[in-house]
């Protein structure tokens, strides 16, 4: 193991240099075309506060690798191929970059994340299913 110390900002920059990050509208277009699996890793309180992206698979960040590993015994049914295009969302697009890089280490070579995360999706006026409390 290396003794190199890296701060989170540098790590994030390194990770992102290996991703083909996309905007919210492009993610929506890929999903609508059936070309991508949207994965929402936001924790429950944020989903309850801000809503859900219709059709997105909800996977808590601490379960992500287990649920999306095509070779894993705990995989989600959707995670059936290393060629799967996985587009990860977090709230603002930081943790999702690290998550997408982790998925790439598992061999999901098309994994990426959305620049600006869920907040960018919402700001772009893309579909959001609001929580019941916000609909009343």
Order of alpha helices (4+ residues) and beta strands (2+ residues): alpha-alpha-beta-alpha-beta-alpha-beta-alpha-beta-alpha-alpha
